[in-house]
Amino acid sequence: MADATAPGTPGPRSDRATSVPRTPRSEVRERLLTAGARVFAEQGVHEARLDDVAAAAGFSKGAVYSNFSSKEDLVAHVMQRATNLVLRSLQELVRVDIEAVDVGDAVRAAFGRHDQSAQFALLSELRGYAIRHPEFMPEFVRQRRHLHDGVRELVRRWFAAHPDVEPGMPLDTFAALLVAANSGIVFDAPALDGVDPGDAVAAMVEAVIRPR
């Protein structure tokens, strides 16, 4: 198993010529974060071991400690990466050039493109971890606020580009409801026979956007 952080030891010229190139540090971190998200979602943050994360990424545990100061540091960066991925997906979705009549279809298409079950499993584990470990709660709150801030900015930008429509409520409230509706519909999806999550959220958006 590769340890991308172990210093190389000079050897015979033939050994150096055939040595395996060292994995770039940025790739090591990304692979560890990707593996951490998967392992935490599957095993739970509390139960998962750093050895499990390292093995899933294809490295030794030394690579984890060379990139993150502790398990809590890794958990925080995993959540930060997950938050950024969600915001990037939303930025692709909420473009200012999408007309009001097409917003619902854009929401449906987004749900069709992205399976949120793995993302929600990770978020659930992170939320549970924050409840059981109060020292992590401030980081959890910071990341959720970052997500809400990003959604509010996207909502404000879109409505600013479409002065002919309004949401029928304060924009900040509308943004908060979008986040809550998305989380709630994914949470309850297994119990909602015949209800498509994308259709449900799109229907809510279409219902509240109205001409001025």
Backbone torsions as a table, in degrees:
resi	resn	phi	psi	omega
1	MET	NA	134.1	-174.0
2	ALA	-75.2	138.8	168.8
3	ASP	-114.4	101.6	-171.1
4	ALA	-70.4	-7.2	-174.3
5	THR	-110.4	-4.7	-178.0
6	ALA	-70.3	130.3	-179.2
7	PRO	-64.9	142.5	179.6
8	GLY	-74.6	146.6	178.2
9	THR	-111.7	120.2	-178.5
10	PRO	-57.4	140.2	179.0
11	GLY	-139.1	-164.9	177.4
12	PRO	-57.0	152.5	-178.0
13	ARG	-54.9	-38.1	-179.7
14	SER	-65.1	-36.2	178.8
15	ASP	-66.6	-42.6	-179.3
16	ARG	-66.2	-34.7	-177.7
17	ALA	-68.9	-28.6	-176.0
18	THR	-105.1	5.6	-178.0
19	SER	-67.1	151.1	179.8
20	VAL	-77.7	130.8	-179.8
21	PRO	-58.5	142.9	-179.7
22	ARG	-72.1	136.5	178.6
23	THR	-67.9	130.9	179.1
24	PRO	-56.6	143.3	-176.2
25	ARG	-58.5	-39.1	-179.5
26	SER	-62.7	-36.7	178.4
27	GLU	-70.8	-37.9	178.3
28	VAL	-60.1	-48.1	-179.3
29	ARG	-61.5	-43.9	-178.3
30	GLU	-64.7	-40.4	178.8
31	ARG	-67.0	-36.8	177.4
32	LEU	-67.8	-40.0	179.0
33	LEU	-67.3	-41.2	177.9
34	THR	-63.5	-44.8	178.6
35	ALA	-65.4	-40.2	179.0
36	GLY	-60.5	-43.2	179.3
37	ALA	-60.8	-42.1	-178.6
38	ARG	-69.9	-45.8	-177.8
39	VAL	-66.7	-42.3	179.5
40	PHE	-63.9	-38.8	-179.8
41	ALA	-68.1	-37.5	-175.8
42	GLU	-82.1	-40.7	-173.0
43	GLN	-102.8	-18.2	-171.9
44	GLY	94.0	142.7	-176.0
45	VAL	-64.0	-43.2	-176.3
46	HIS	-65.6	-41.2	-174.9
47	GLU	-78.6	-28.9	-175.2
48	ALA	-66.5	140.6	177.6
49	ARG	-105.3	153.5	178.0
50	LEU	-63.0	-30.5	175.4
51	ASP	-60.1	-38.4	179.9
52	ASP	-65.2	-43.1	179.6
53	VAL	-64.3	-46.7	-179.4
54	ALA	-60.6	-45.1	-179.6
55	ALA	-63.1	-40.8	179.6
56	ALA	-64.6	-28.5	179.2
57	ALA	-87.9	-11.6	179.7
58	GLY	89.9	22.7	-179.9
59	PHE	-127.7	174.6	171.4
60	SER	-87.3	168.1	-178.8
61	LYS	-63.4	-23.6	178.3
62	GLY	-59.4	-32.5	178.8
63	ALA	-65.7	-34.4	178.9
64	VAL	-65.0	-48.6	-177.0
65	TYR	-71.7	-18.8	176.3
66	SER	-80.2	-14.8	-177.9
67	ASN	-115.6	-20.6	-178.5
68	PHE	-138.1	140.7	-173.4
69	SER	-74.0	-22.1	-176.6
70	SER	-166.2	174.6	175.3
71	LYS	-62.2	-41.0	179.7
72	GLU	-62.1	-37.2	177.9
73	ASP	-65.0	-41.9	177.3
74	LEU	-63.5	-44.3	179.1
75	VAL	-59.1	-44.2	-179.8
76	ALA	-62.0	-42.0	-179.8
77	HIS	-72.1	-32.5	175.0
78	VAL	-62.2	-44.1	179.7
79	MET	-67.0	-40.0	178.0
80	GLN	-60.9	-43.1	178.6
81	ARG	-63.1	-42.2	179.7
82	ALA	-63.2	-41.2	178.6
83	THR	-63.1	-43.5	-179.6
84	ASN	-65.5	-36.1	177.9
85	LEU	-64.5	-41.2	178.3
86	VAL	-62.9	-45.4	-178.5
87	LEU	-64.9	-38.7	177.9
88	ARG	-64.4	-39.4	177.6
89	SER	-63.3	-41.2	179.1
90	LEU	-67.3	-36.6	178.6
91	GLN	-64.0	-33.5	175.2
92	GLU	-69.0	-32.9	-177.0
93	LEU	-79.1	-52.5	-171.4
94	VAL	-88.8	76.9	176.0
95	ARG	-92.1	144.0	-176.5
96	VAL	-67.7	-19.4	-178.1
97	ASP	-84.6	-1.7	176.3
98	ILE	-77.4	123.9	-179.1
99	GLU	-74.3	157.7	-176.5
100	ALA	-57.7	-38.3	-177.5
101	VAL	-69.8	-15.0	-176.5
102	ASP	-104.9	-3.0	-175.7
103	VAL	-62.0	-44.4	179.8
104	GLY	-58.7	-43.6	178.8
105	ASP	-65.0	-35.1	177.8
106	ALA	-64.5	-39.4	178.1
107	VAL	-64.8	-44.7	179.5
108	ARG	-61.4	-42.5	-179.7
109	ALA	-64.2	-37.6	179.7
110	ALA	-64.6	-42.9	177.8
111	PHE	-64.4	-34.5	179.3
112	GLY	-69.5	-30.8	-178.5
113	ARG	-80.9	-32.5	-171.6
114	HIS	-118.4	118.6	172.8
115	ASP	-81.3	113.3	-174.5
116	GLN	-90.9	2.1	-175.1
117	SER	-62.2	-43.3	-179.9
118	ALA	-67.4	-41.1	178.6
119	GLN	-62.1	-41.3	-179.1
120	PHE	-69.7	-36.6	177.4
121	ALA	-61.0	-41.4	178.2
122	LEU	-65.3	-45.8	-179.6
123	LEU	-60.4	-40.3	179.3
124	SER	-62.0	-42.1	179.2
125	GLU	-66.7	-40.3	179.2
126	LEU	-65.6	-39.0	178.5
127	ARG	-65.3	-44.8	178.2
128	GLY	-62.9	-39.2	178.8
129	TYR	-63.5	-40.9	179.6
130	ALA	-65.3	-35.5	178.2
131	ILE	-67.2	-41.4	-177.4
132	ARG	-81.8	-17.3	-179.5
133	HIS	-128.4	86.6	-175.6
134	PRO	-54.7	-25.9	179.8
135	GLU	-67.2	-20.8	178.3
136	PHE	-90.7	-15.9	-175.9
137	MET	-57.3	-42.3	178.3
138	PRO	-58.0	-37.7	177.9
139	GLU	-68.8	-40.5	177.2
140	PHE	-60.0	-46.2	-180.0
141	VAL	-63.6	-40.9	-179.5
142	ARG	-61.1	-43.3	-179.3
143	GLN	-68.6	-39.0	178.7
144	ARG	-67.1	-37.5	176.6
145	ARG	-65.3	-37.2	177.0
146	HIS	-61.4	-41.3	177.4
147	LEU	-63.8	-47.5	-179.9
148	HIS	-62.6	-39.8	177.4
149	ASP	-61.3	-41.8	179.4
150	GLY	-64.5	-41.7	178.7
151	VAL	-65.6	-42.1	178.0
152	ARG	-60.1	-41.9	179.8
153	GLU	-63.7	-41.4	178.3
154	LEU	-64.7	-43.3	179.6
155	VAL	-63.0	-46.1	-179.8
156	ARG	-61.9	-41.2	-178.6
157	ARG	-64.7	-41.7	-177.9
158	TRP	-68.0	-45.4	-179.1
159	PHE	-67.9	-30.8	176.2
160	ALA	-64.6	-31.3	179.2
161	ALA	-84.0	-7.2	-179.1
162	HIS	-132.6	72.1	-177.3
163	PRO	-67.7	-8.4	-179.1
164	ASP	-83.2	-5.4	-179.8
165	VAL	-129.3	160.9	177.1
166	GLU	-143.3	160.7	-177.0
167	PRO	-90.1	-2.7	-179.1
168	GLY	73.9	11.0	180.0
169	MET	-162.9	165.5	175.8
170	PRO	-56.5	142.1	-176.5
171	LEU	-60.2	-37.4	179.7
172	ASP	-64.3	-36.9	177.3
173	THR	-67.0	-42.4	178.8
174	PHE	-60.9	-42.7	179.5
175	ALA	-63.8	-42.8	179.4
176	ALA	-63.3	-38.7	179.3
177	LEU	-67.7	-34.2	177.5
178	LEU	-62.3	-45.3	179.1
179	VAL	-64.0	-45.0	-178.0
180	ALA	-66.0	-41.9	-179.7
181	ALA	-63.7	-41.7	-180.0
182	ASN	-63.7	-47.8	179.7
183	SER	-63.0	-43.8	-177.1
184	GLY	-65.9	-40.8	-176.8
185	ILE	-70.3	-34.7	176.6
186	VAL	-69.9	-38.9	178.8
187	PHE	-61.0	-44.7	-173.9
188	ASP	-94.3	-0.3	-176.0
189	ALA	-51.6	-42.1	-180.0
190	PRO	-61.7	-24.1	-177.8
191	ALA	-96.5	-2.4	-176.1
192	LEU	-106.3	77.9	-179.3
193	ASP	-61.3	128.7	176.2
194	GLY	80.6	0.4	179.0
195	VAL	-103.0	121.0	177.3
196	ASP	-88.2	122.4	-177.3
197	PRO	-55.5	-42.8	179.4
198	GLY	-62.6	-42.0	178.4
199	ASP	-64.5	-38.9	-177.4
200	ALA	-65.9	-47.1	179.5
201	VAL	-67.5	-39.8	178.3
202	ALA	-63.0	-39.7	178.7
203	ALA	-62.9	-38.7	177.5
204	MET	-64.0	-44.2	-180.0
205	VAL	-62.6	-45.5	-179.6
206	GLU	-64.2	-32.2	-177.8
207	ALA	-72.2	-31.9	-174.0
208	VAL	-95.0	-21.0	177.1
209	ILE	-81.5	124.8	-176.0
210	ARG	-140.1	155.1	176.4
211	PRO	-67.0	148.7	176.7
212	ARG	-74.0	NA	NA
